[in-house]
Amino acid sequence: MLLRSLASAFLMYSRIPMPKVEWREENRRYALCFFPLIGLVIGALLFLWDCICGILFINSMVRGAVALLLPVIVTGGIHIDGFCDTIDALSSYSDKSRSLEIMKDPHIGSFSVIALCSVMLLQFALLCEVNNYAAVAVGFVLSRSLSGLAAVTMKNARSGGSLQSFSKPAHKQVTVAVLSVTAVLCAAAELSTGLTTGVFVCAAAALCLVYYRFTAYRRFGGITGDTEGWFLQITETAILAAVYIAEVLAI
């Protein structure tokens, strides 16, 4: 069952080849426990790429551009899609039911294009400037740990959908325990990369989680699969900014 849950998580949230498993609830019981492993893959590739850049003296712009694309390549952009759908819904300033309808619309709106371009540009600039890629790499695991915790502890705005298909069959006690331990280990890893950096990153991630709950409940009546993607994007951007600010203050 654990291997099937692992495969289900990677098949849904990444483009990493995995054995096909039946779409059954019992095969997704522990899937969210393995969600941070996708972040671990991204982080490992990011750290490896940074090492290669150092060895080959690759300039910062090429380093930043490839680093920006690595999460997209691994995930297939599934979280970016959720980010755009959520921005469209938030930008409409409609009531909850109408906002959820807008979120389901497969078409992309102008506001989400503007927001996505702005976020990607900011991430690119930060990836070109930061030196502590280890802290950035751990951030991909931390963001997914918090996202998984949100999925099983926060109210779902819909009775169905992709999020419900993973959160409903989840063994909640085990999932919360595993993801909580993972988040704590990530916090410890962040602190090991530098005390100031670790504190800033953990504070940024925690603030994003609080902001996520407040915004999702107020605007949508709960969270959805799309808002989870939105949360990952803003959290990973905030973590990058936290690492950069910590480095600037250390100068």
C-alpha positions in Angstrom: 0.0 0.0 0.0 2.9 2.4 0.8 4.4 1.9 -2.6 1.1 2.4 -4.3 0.6 5.6 -2.3 4.1 6.8 -3.3 3.4 6.1 -6.9 0.0 7.9 -6.7 1.7 11.0 -5.3 4.3 11.1 -8.0 1.9 10.3 -10.8 -0.4 13.2 -9.7 2.1 15.9 -8.7 5.1 15.2 -10.9 6.2 14.0 -14.3 8.6 11.5 -12.9 7.9 8.1 -14.4 6.2 5.7 -12.0 4.4 2.3 -12.3 0.8 2.8 -13.0 -1.6 2.2 -10.1 -5.4 1.9 -10.0 -7.2 5.0 -9.1 -8.6 3.7 -5.9 -8.9 5.3 -2.5 -6.8 2.7 -0.7 -3.9 3.5 -3.1 -4.0 7.2 -2.0 -4.3 6.6 1.8 -0.7 7.7 2.4 -0.1 9.6 -0.8 0.2 13.0 0.9 2.9 11.7 3.2 5.1 11.3 0.1 4.3 14.7 -1.4 7.4 16.3 0.2 9.6 13.7 -1.6 8.8 15.5 -4.9 10.2 18.7 -3.3 13.2 16.6 -2.3 13.8 15.6 -5.9 13.5 19.3 -7.0 15.8 20.4 -4.2 18.4 17.7 -5.0 18.4 18.7 -8.7 18.7 22.4 -7.8 21.6 21.8 -5.5 23.3 19.6 -8.1 22.9 22.3 -10.7 24.4 24.9 -8.4 27.4 22.6 -7.9 27.8 22.2 -11.6 27.6 26.0 -12.1 30.4 26.4 -9.5 32.6 23.9 -11.2 32.1 25.1 -14.7 31.9 28.8 -13.8 28.5 29.2 -15.4 27.2 32.7 -15.1 24.5 33.7 -12.7 21.8 34.4 -15.3 22.1 30.9 -16.9 22.2 29.4 -13.4 19.0 31.3 -12.4 17.2 30.5 -15.7 17.8 26.7 -15.3 17.0 26.8 -11.6 13.7 28.5 -12.4 12.8 25.8 -14.9 13.7 22.8 -12.8 10.5 22.8 -10.7 8.4 23.2 -13.8 10.1 20.3 -15.5 9.7 18.0 -12.5 6.1 18.9 -11.8 4.9 19.6 -15.3 3.6 23.0 -14.1 0.6 21.6 -12.2 1.0 24.1 -9.3 1.5 27.0 -11.7 -1.9 26.1 -13.2 -3.5 26.2 -9.8 -1.7 29.5 -9.1 -3.2 31.1 -12.2 -6.7 29.8 -11.6 -6.6 31.1 -8.1 -5.4 34.5 -9.2 -8.2 34.7 -11.7 -10.7 34.0 -8.9 -9.2 36.4 -6.4 -9.0 39.1 -9.1 -12.7 38.8 -9.8 -13.7 40.0 -6.3 -16.9 37.8 -6.7 -18.8 35.9 -4.0 -17.6 32.5 -2.9 -19.7 30.4 -5.3 -18.8 32.5 -8.3 -15.1 32.6 -7.4 -15.1 28.8 -7.3 -16.7 28.7 -10.7 -14.1 31.0 -12.1 -11.4 28.8 -10.6 -12.7 25.8 -12.6 -12.6 27.7 -15.9 -9.7 26.2 -18.0 -9.1 29.6 -19.7 -6.4 31.9 -18.3 -7.2 35.5 -17.5 -5.1 38.6 -18.0 -4.6 39.1 -14.2 -3.2 35.7 -13.8 -0.8 36.2 -16.7 0.4 39.5 -15.1 0.8 37.8 -11.7 2.6 34.7 -13.1 5.0 36.8 -15.1 5.7 39.0 -12.1 6.3 36.0 -9.8 8.5 34.2 -12.3 10.5 37.4 -13.0 11.0 37.9 -9.2 12.0 34.2 -8.7 14.5 34.5 -11.6 16.1 37.6 -10.2 16.4 36.1 -6.7 17.8 32.8 -8.1 20.5 34.8 -9.9 21.5 36.6 -6.7 21.3 34.1 -3.9 24.3 32.0 -2.9 22.7 29.7 -0.3 21.1 27.2 -2.7 21.0 24.6 0.1 18.4 26.7 1.9 16.4 27.2 -1.3 16.5 23.5 -2.0 15.1 22.6 1.5 12.4 25.1 0.9 10.8 22.9 -1.8 10.4 20.2 0.8 9.2 22.6 3.5 6.5 24.1 1.2 5.1 20.7 0.3 5.1 19.6 3.9 3.0 22.6 4.8 0.8 22.2 1.8 0.1 18.6 2.7 -0.7 19.6 6.3 -3.1 22.2 5.0 -4.8 19.6 2.7 -5.7 17.3 5.6 -6.4 19.9 8.4 -8.1 22.8 6.6 -11.7 22.9 5.3 -12.2 21.9 1.7 -14.3 24.4 -0.3 -15.6 21.7 -2.6 -17.2 18.3 -2.0 -15.1 16.9 -4.9 -12.1 17.8 -7.0 -8.4 16.7 -7.1 -7.7 17.9 -3.5 -10.6 15.9 -2.1 -9.5 12.8 -4.0 -6.3 12.8 -1.9 -7.3 14.4 1.4 -10.6 12.4 1.9 -9.0 8.9 1.7 -5.9 10.0 3.6 -5.2 8.4 7.0 -5.2 11.8 8.7 -3.4 10.9 12.0 -0.5 9.3 10.2 -0.4 12.0 7.5 -0.4 14.8 10.0 2.3 13.1 12.1 4.6 12.4 9.1 4.2 15.8 7.6 4.7 17.6 10.9 7.9 15.7 11.5 9.0 16.5 7.9 8.3 20.2 8.5 10.3 20.2 11.7 13.2 18.4 10.1 13.1 21.0 7.2 13.2 23.8 9.8 16.2 22.2 11.4 17.9 21.8 8.0 17.2 25.5 7.2 18.7 26.6 10.5 21.8 24.4 9.8 22.4 26.4 6.6 22.7 29.6 8.7 20.9 30.8 11.8 19.6 34.1 10.3 18.6 32.4 7.1 16.8 29.6 8.9 14.9 31.9 11.1 13.9 34.1 8.1 12.8 31.1 6.0 10.8 29.5 8.7 9.1 32.8 9.6 8.3 33.4 5.9 6.8 30.0 5.4 4.7 30.3 8.6 3.4 33.7 7.6 2.4 32.3 4.2 0.5 29.4 5.8 -1.4 31.9 8.0 -2.1 34.2 5.1 -3.2 31.1 3.0 -5.8 30.0 5.6 -7.1 33.5 6.1 -7.5 34.3 2.3 -8.8 30.8 1.3 -11.5 30.8 4.0 -12.5 34.4 3.5 -12.7 34.3 -0.3 -13.6 30.7 -1.1 -14.9 29.2 2.2 -12.0 26.8 2.3 -9.1 25.4 0.2 -9.0 23.6 -3.2 -6.5 21.9 -5.3 -5.9 25.2 -7.1 -5.3 27.2 -4.0 -2.8 24.6 -2.9 -0.8 25.4 -6.1 -1.2 29.1 -5.3 0.1 28.5 -1.8 3.2 26.6 -3.1 4.1 29.4 -5.5 3.8 32.2 -2.9 5.6 30.2 -0.3 8.5 29.3 -2.5 8.8 32.9 -3.6 8.7 34.1 0.0 11.4 31.5 0.9 13.6 32.7 -1.9 13.1 36.3 -0.8 13.9 35.3 2.8 17.2 33.7 1.8 18.1 36.8 -0.2 17.3 39.2 2.6 19.3 37.1 5.1 22.3 37.2 2.7 22.0 41.0 2.2 21.9 41.6 6.0 24.9 39.4 6.5 27.1 41.6 4.2 
